[in-house]
Amino acid sequence: MSVIAVIAVVLIALLHVYILVLEMFLWTGSRARNAFGTTEEFAAATKVLAGNQGLYNGFLAAGLLWGAFSPDPVGFQARIFFLVCVGVAGLYGAATASRKILFVQTVPALIALTLVLLAH
């Protein structure tokens, strides 16, 4: 796999680690509230749900890192699977929560997916 494709997959993974931190540990703080456009009251009421959501973002990150550093064919299959998962999650988030998610999550995942497929 090309170095550029590996970097793209790792960057997507790091994005999801960052989202994990925001959702699991910083949800009620101003940084997470600004990132997700929530109020203090909403953040306090949804803290447990956000933590669960953050955990799932961590699973996406772990799968992407596994795929980035595993030899083919397993690495390739993991990269494809987890990038598609990120893309689908982004589409759902864009349709149900905020269109911004499309550009933060789905578009980068599709770019990385394209690079992985071109490098294969």
TIRO-2110 file (N, C-alpha, C; in Angstrom, 1 decimal):
// TIRO-2110
0.9, -1.2, 0.0, N, 1, A
0.0, 0.0, 0.0, CA, 1, A
0.9, 1.2, 0.0, C, 1, A
0.5, 2.3, -0.7, N, 2, A
1.3, 3.5, -0.8, CA, 2, A
1.3, 4.2, 0.5, C, 2, A
2.4, 4.9, 0.7, N, 3, A
2.6, 5.7, 1.9, CA, 3, A
1.4, 6.7, 2.1, C, 3, A
1.0, 7.3, 1.0, N, 4, A
-0.1, 8.3, 1.1, CA, 4, A
-1.4, 7.7, 1.6, C, 4, A
-1.7, 6.5, 1.1, N, 5, A
-2.9, 5.8, 1.5, CA, 5, A
-2.8, 5.4, 3.0, C, 5, A
-1.6, 5.0, 3.5, N, 6, A
-1.5, 4.7, 4.9, CA, 6, A
-1.7, 5.9, 5.7, C, 6, A
-1.1, 7.0, 5.3, N, 7, A
-1.2, 8.3, 6.0, CA, 7, A
-2.7, 8.7, 6.1, C, 7, A
-3.4, 8.6, 5.0, N, 8, A
-4.8, 8.9, 5.0, CA, 8, A
-5.6, 8.1, 5.9, C, 8, A
-5.4, 6.8, 6.0, N, 9, A
-6.1, 5.9, 6.9, CA, 9, A
-5.8, 6.2, 8.3, C, 9, A
-4.5, 6.5, 8.6, N, 10, A
-4.1, 6.8, 10.0, CA, 10, A
-4.7, 8.2, 10.4, C, 10, A
-4.8, 9.1, 9.5, N, 11, A
-5.4, 10.4, 9.8, CA, 11, A
-6.9, 10.3, 10.1, C, 11, A
-7.6, 9.4, 9.4, N, 12, A
-9.0, 9.2, 9.7, CA, 12, A
-9.1, 8.5, 11.1, C, 12, A
-8.2, 7.6, 11.4, N, 13, A
-8.2, 6.9, 12.7, CA, 13, A
-7.9, 8.0, 13.8, C, 13, A
-7.0, 8.9, 13.6, N, 14, A
-6.7, 9.9, 14.6, CA, 14, A
-7.9, 10.8, 14.8, C, 14, A
-8.6, 11.1, 13.7, N, 15, A
-9.8, 11.9, 13.8, CA, 15, A
-10.8, 11.3, 14.8, C, 15, A
-10.9, 10.0, 14.6, N, 16, A
-11.9, 9.2, 15.4, CA, 16, A
-11.4, 9.1, 16.9, C, 16, A
-10.1, 9.0, 17.1, N, 17, A
-9.6, 9.1, 18.5, CA, 17, A
-9.9, 10.4, 19.1, C, 17, A
-9.8, 11.5, 18.3, N, 18, A
-10.2, 12.8, 18.8, CA, 18, A
-11.7, 12.9, 19.1, C, 18, A
-12.5, 12.4, 18.3, N, 19, A
-13.9, 12.3, 18.5, CA, 19, A
-14.2, 11.5, 19.8, C, 19, A
-13.5, 10.4, 20.0, N, 20, A
-13.7, 9.6, 21.2, CA, 20, A
-13.4, 10.4, 22.4, C, 20, A
-12.3, 11.2, 22.4, N, 21, A
-11.9, 12.0, 23.6, CA, 21, A
-13.0, 13.1, 23.8, C, 21, A
-13.5, 13.7, 22.7, N, 22, A
-14.5, 14.7, 22.9, CA, 22, A
-15.8, 14.1, 23.5, C, 22, A
-16.2, 13.0, 23.0, N, 23, A
-17.5, 12.4, 23.4, CA, 23, A
-17.4, 11.7, 24.8, C, 23, A
-16.3, 11.0, 25.0, N, 24, A
-16.2, 10.3, 26.3, CA, 24, A
-15.7, 11.1, 27.5, C, 24, A
-14.8, 12.0, 27.3, N, 25, A
-14.2, 12.7, 28.4, CA, 25, A
-14.4, 14.2, 28.5, C, 25, A
-14.7, 14.8, 27.3, N, 26, A
-14.8, 16.3, 27.3, CA, 26, A
-16.2, 16.7, 26.9, C, 26, A
-17.2, 15.8, 26.9, N, 27, A
-18.5, 16.1, 26.4, CA, 27, A
-19.2, 17.3, 27.0, C, 27, A
-19.0, 17.5, 28.3, N, 28, A
-19.7, 18.7, 29.0, CA, 28, A
-18.9, 19.9, 28.9, C, 28, A
-17.7, 19.9, 28.4, N, 29, A
-16.8, 21.0, 28.4, CA, 29, A
-17.1, 21.9, 27.2, C, 29, A
-16.5, 23.1, 27.2, N, 30, A
-16.8, 24.0, 26.1, CA, 30, A
-16.3, 23.6, 24.7, C, 30, A
-15.2, 22.9, 24.7, N, 31, A
-14.6, 22.5, 23.4, CA, 31, A
-15.6, 21.5, 22.7, C, 31, A
-16.1, 20.5, 23.4, N, 32, A
-17.0, 19.5, 22.8, CA, 32, A
-18.3, 20.2, 22.5, C, 32, A
-18.8, 21.0, 23.4, N, 33, A
-20.1, 21.7, 23.2, CA, 33, A
-20.0, 22.6, 21.9, C, 33, A
-18.9, 23.3, 21.7, N, 34, A
-18.7, 24.1, 20.5, CA, 34, A
-18.6, 23.2, 19.3, C, 34, A
-17.9, 22.1, 19.4, N, 35, A
-17.7, 21.2, 18.2, CA, 35, A
-19.0, 20.6, 17.8, C, 35, A
-19.9, 20.3, 18.8, N, 36, A
-21.1, 19.6, 18.4, CA, 36, A
-22.3, 20.5, 18.5, C, 36, A
-22.1, 21.8, 18.9, N, 37, A
-23.2, 22.7, 18.9, CA, 37, A
-24.3, 22.4, 19.9, C, 37, A
-23.8, 22.0, 21.1, N, 38, A
-24.8, 21.7, 22.2, CA, 38, A
-24.7, 22.7, 23.3, C, 38, A
-25.8, 22.7, 24.1, N, 39, A
-25.8, 23.5, 25.3, CA, 39, A
-25.3, 22.8, 26.5, C, 39, A
-25.1, 23.5, 27.6, N, 40, A
-24.6, 22.9, 28.8, CA, 40, A
-25.7, 21.9, 29.3, C, 40, A
-26.9, 22.2, 29.2, N, 41, A
-28.0, 21.4, 29.7, CA, 41, A
-28.1, 20.1, 28.9, C, 41, A
-28.0, 20.3, 27.6, N, 42, A
-28.1, 19.1, 26.7, CA, 42, A
-26.9, 18.2, 26.9, C, 42, A
-25.7, 18.8, 27.1, N, 43, A
-24.5, 18.0, 27.3, CA, 43, A
-24.6, 17.2, 28.6, C, 43, A
-25.1, 17.8, 29.6, N, 44, A
-25.3, 17.2, 30.9, CA, 44, A
-26.3, 16.0, 30.8, C, 44, A
-27.3, 16.2, 30.1, N, 45, A
-28.4, 15.2, 30.0, CA, 45, A
-28.0, 14.0, 29.1, C, 45, A
-27.1, 14.3, 28.2, N, 46, A
-26.7, 13.2, 27.3, CA, 46, A
-25.3, 12.7, 27.4, C, 46, A
-24.7, 13.0, 28.6, N, 47, A
-23.3, 12.6, 28.8, CA, 47, A
-23.1, 11.1, 28.7, C, 47, A
-24.0, 10.2, 29.2, N, 48, A
-23.8, 8.8, 29.1, CA, 48, A
-23.9, 8.3, 27.7, C, 48, A
-24.9, 8.9, 27.0, N, 49, A
-25.1, 8.5, 25.5, CA, 49, A
-23.9, 8.9, 24.7, C, 49, A
-23.3, 10.1, 25.0, N, 50, A
-22.1, 10.6, 24.3, CA, 50, A
-20.9, 9.7, 24.5, C, 50, A
-20.8, 9.2, 25.8, N, 51, A
-19.7, 8.3, 26.1, CA, 51, A
-19.8, 7.0, 25.3, C, 51, A
-21.0, 6.5, 25.2, N, 52, A
-21.2, 5.3, 24.4, CA, 52, A
-20.9, 5.5, 22.9, C, 52, A
-21.3, 6.7, 22.4, N, 53, A
-21.0, 7.0, 21.0, CA, 53, A
-19.5, 7.2, 20.8, C, 53, A
-18.8, 7.7, 21.8, N, 54, A
-17.4, 7.9, 21.8, CA, 54, A
-16.7, 6.5, 21.7, C, 54, A
-17.2, 5.6, 22.5, N, 55, A
-16.6, 4.2, 22.5, CA, 55, A
-16.7, 3.6, 21.0, C, 55, A
-17.8, 3.8, 20.4, N, 56, A
-17.9, 3.3, 19.0, CA, 56, A
-16.9, 4.0, 18.1, C, 56, A
-16.7, 5.3, 18.3, N, 57, A
-15.7, 6.0, 17.4, CA, 57, A
-14.3, 5.4, 17.7, C, 57, A
-14.1, 5.0, 19.0, N, 58, A
-12.8, 4.3, 19.3, CA, 58, A
-12.7, 3.0, 18.6, C, 58, A
-13.7, 2.3, 18.5, N, 59, A
-13.7, 1.0, 17.7, CA, 59, A
-13.4, 1.2, 16.2, C, 59, A
-13.9, 2.3, 15.7, N, 60, A
-13.6, 2.6, 14.3, CA, 60, A
-12.1, 3.0, 14.2, C, 60, A
-11.6, 3.8, 15.1, N, 61, A
-10.2, 4.1, 15.1, CA, 61, A
-9.3, 2.9, 15.2, C, 61, A
-9.7, 2.0, 16.1, N, 62, A
-8.9, 0.8, 16.3, CA, 62, A
-8.9, -0.1, 15.0, C, 62, A
-10.0, -0.2, 14.4, N, 63, A
-10.1, -1.0, 13.2, CA, 63, A
-9.3, -0.4, 12.0, C, 63, A
-9.3, 0.9, 12.0, N, 64, A
-8.6, 1.6, 10.9, CA, 64, A
-7.1, 1.4, 11.1, C, 64, A
-6.6, 1.5, 12.4, N, 65, A
-5.2, 1.3, 12.7, CA, 65, A
-4.8, -0.1, 12.5, C, 65, A
-5.6, -1.0, 12.8, N, 66, A
-5.4, -2.4, 12.5, CA, 66, A
-5.2, -2.6, 11.0, C, 66, A
-6.1, -2.1, 10.2, N, 67, A
-6.0, -2.2, 8.8, CA, 67, A
-4.8, -1.5, 8.2, C, 67, A
-4.4, -0.4, 8.8, N, 68, A
-3.3, 0.4, 8.2, CA, 68, A
-2.0, -0.4, 8.4, C, 68, A
-1.9, -1.1, 9.5, N, 69, A
-0.6, -1.7, 9.8, CA, 69, A
-0.6, -3.3, 9.7, C, 69, A
-1.7, -3.8, 9.2, N, 70, A
-1.7, -5.3, 9.0, CA, 70, A
-1.3, -5.6, 7.6, C, 70, A
-0.7, -6.7, 7.4, N, 71, A
-0.3, -7.1, 6.0, CA, 71, A
-1.6, -7.5, 5.2, C, 71, A
-1.5, -7.4, 3.9, N, 72, A
-2.6, -7.8, 3.1, CA, 72, A
-2.7, -9.4, 3.0, C, 72, A
-3.8, -10.0, 2.9, N, 73, A
-5.1, -9.4, 2.4, CA, 73, A
-5.9, -8.9, 3.6, C, 73, A
-5.6, -9.3, 4.8, N, 74, A
-6.4, -8.9, 6.0, CA, 74, A
-6.4, -7.4, 6.1, C, 74, A
-5.2, -6.7, 6.0, N, 75, A
-5.1, -5.3, 6.2, CA, 75, A
-6.0, -4.6, 5.2, C, 75, A
-5.9, -5.0, 3.9, N, 76, A
-6.7, -4.4, 2.9, CA, 76, A
-8.2, -4.5, 3.2, C, 76, A
-8.6, -5.7, 3.6, N, 77, A
-10.0, -5.9, 3.9, CA, 77, A
-10.5, -5.1, 5.1, C, 77, A
-9.6, -5.0, 6.1, N, 78, A
-10.0, -4.2, 7.3, CA, 78, A
-10.0, -2.7, 6.9, C, 78, A
-9.1, -2.2, 6.1, N, 79, A
-9.1, -0.8, 5.6, CA, 79, A
-10.4, -0.5, 4.9, C, 79, A
-10.8, -1.4, 4.0, N, 80, A
-12.0, -1.2, 3.2, CA, 80, A
-13.2, -1.2, 4.1, C, 80, A
-13.3, -2.2, 5.0, N, 81, A
-14.5, -2.3, 5.8, CA, 81, A
-14.6, -1.1, 6.7, C, 81, A
-13.6, -0.7, 7.4, N, 82, A
-13.7, 0.4, 8.4, CA, 82, A
-13.9, 1.7, 7.7, C, 82, A
-13.3, 1.9, 6.6, N, 83, A
-13.5, 3.2, 5.9, CA, 83, A
-15.0, 3.3, 5.4, C, 83, A
-15.5, 2.2, 4.9, N, 84, A
-16.9, 2.2, 4.5, CA, 84, A
-17.8, 2.4, 5.8, C, 84, A
-17.5, 1.8, 6.9, N, 85, A
-18.2, 2.1, 8.1, CA, 85, A
-18.2, 3.5, 8.5, C, 85, A
-17.0, 4.2, 8.4, N, 86, A
-16.9, 5.6, 8.7, CA, 86, A
-17.8, 6.4, 7.8, C, 86, A
-17.7, 6.1, 6.5, N, 87, A
-18.5, 6.8, 5.5, CA, 87, A
-20.0, 6.6, 5.7, C, 87, A
-20.5, 5.4, 6.1, N, 88, A
-21.9, 5.2, 6.3, CA, 88, A
-22.3, 6.0, 7.6, C, 88, A
-21.5, 5.9, 8.6, N, 89, A
-21.8, 6.6, 9.9, CA, 89, A
-21.9, 8.1, 9.6, C, 89, A
-21.0, 8.6, 8.8, N, 90, A
-21.0, 10.0, 8.4, CA, 90, A
-22.3, 10.4, 7.7, C, 90, A
-22.7, 9.5, 6.7, N, 91, A
-23.9, 9.8, 6.0, CA, 91, A
-25.1, 9.8, 6.9, C, 91, A
-25.2, 8.9, 7.9, N, 92, A
-26.3, 8.9, 8.8, CA, 92, A
-26.2, 10.1, 9.7, C, 92, A
-25.1, 10.4, 10.2, N, 93, A
-24.9, 11.6, 11.0, CA, 93, A
-25.3, 12.9, 10.3, C, 93, A
-24.9, 13.0, 9.0, N, 94, A
-25.3, 14.2, 8.2, CA, 94, A
-26.8, 14.3, 8.0, C, 94, A
-27.4, 13.1, 7.9, N, 95, A
-28.9, 13.1, 7.6, CA, 95, A
-29.7, 13.4, 8.9, C, 95, A
-29.1, 13.0, 10.0, N, 96, A
-29.9, 13.0, 11.3, CA, 96, A
-29.4, 14.1, 12.3, C, 96, A
-28.2, 14.5, 12.2, N, 97, A
-27.7, 15.4, 13.2, CA, 97, A
-27.2, 16.8, 12.6, C, 97, A
-26.2, 16.7, 11.7, N, 98, A
-25.7, 17.9, 11.2, CA, 98, A
-25.0, 17.7, 9.8, C, 98, A
-25.3, 18.5, 8.9, N, 99, A
-24.7, 18.3, 7.5, CA, 99, A
-23.2, 18.4, 7.6, C, 99, A
-22.7, 19.1, 8.6, N, 100, A
-21.2, 19.3, 8.8, CA, 100, A
-20.5, 18.0, 8.9, C, 100, A
-21.2, 17.0, 9.4, N, 101, A
-20.6, 15.6, 9.6, CA, 101, A
-20.2, 15.0, 8.2, C, 101, A
-21.0, 15.4, 7.2, N, 102, A
-20.6, 14.9, 5.8, CA, 102, A
-19.2, 15.3, 5.4, C, 102, A
-18.8, 16.5, 5.8, N, 103, A
-17.5, 17.1, 5.4, CA, 103, A
-16.4, 16.7, 6.3, C, 103, A
-16.8, 16.5, 7.6, N, 104, A
-15.8, 16.1, 8.6, CA, 104, A
-15.5, 14.6, 8.6, C, 104, A
-16.5, 13.8, 8.2, N, 105, A
-16.3, 12.4, 8.4, CA, 105, A
-16.4, 11.6, 7.0, C, 105, A
-17.5, 11.9, 6.3, N, 106, A
-17.7, 11.1, 5.1, CA, 106, A
-16.8, 11.4, 4.0, C, 106, A
-16.6, 12.7, 3.7, N, 107, A
-15.7, 13.1, 2.5, CA, 107, A
-14.3, 12.6, 2.8, C, 107, A
-13.7, 12.8, 4.0, N, 108, A
-12.3, 12.3, 4.2, CA, 108, A
-12.3, 10.7, 4.1, C, 108, A
-13.3, 10.1, 4.6, N, 109, A
-13.3, 8.6, 4.5, CA, 109, A
-13.4, 8.2, 3.0, C, 109, A
-14.1, 8.8, 2.2, N, 110, A
-14.2, 8.5, 0.8, CA, 110, A
-12.9, 8.8, 0.0, C, 110, A
-12.2, 9.9, 0.4, N, 111, A
-10.9, 10.2, -0.1, CA, 111, A
-9.9, 9.1, 0.3, C, 111, A
-9.9, 8.7, 1.5, N, 112, A
-9.0, 7.6, 2.0, CA, 112, A
-9.3, 6.3, 1.3, C, 112, A
-10.6, 6.0, 1.2, N, 113, A
-11.0, 4.8, 0.5, CA, 113, A
-10.5, 4.8, -1.0, C, 113, A
-10.6, 5.9, -1.6, N, 114, A
-10.2, 6.0, -3.0, CA, 114, A
-8.7, 5.8, -3.1, C, 114, A
-7.9, 6.4, -2.1, N, 115, A
-6.5, 6.2, -2.1, CA, 115, A
-6.1, 4.7, -1.8, C, 115, A
-6.8, 4.1, -0.9, N, 116, A
-6.5, 2.7, -0.6, CA, 116, A
-6.8, 1.8, -1.8, C, 116, A
-7.9, 2.1, -2.5, N, 117, A
-8.2, 1.2, -3.7, CA, 117, A
-7.2, 1.5, -4.8, C, 117, A
-6.8, 2.7, -5.0, N, 118, A
-5.8, 3.0, -6.1, CA, 118, A
-4.5, 2.4, -5.8, C, 118, A
-4.1, 2.3, -4.5, N, 119, A
-2.9, 1.7, -4.1, CA, 119, A
-2.8, 0.2, -4.1, C, 119, A
-4.0, -0.4, -4.2, N, 120, A
-4.1, -1.9, -4.1, CA, 120, A
-3.8, -2.5, -5.5, C, 120, A
END
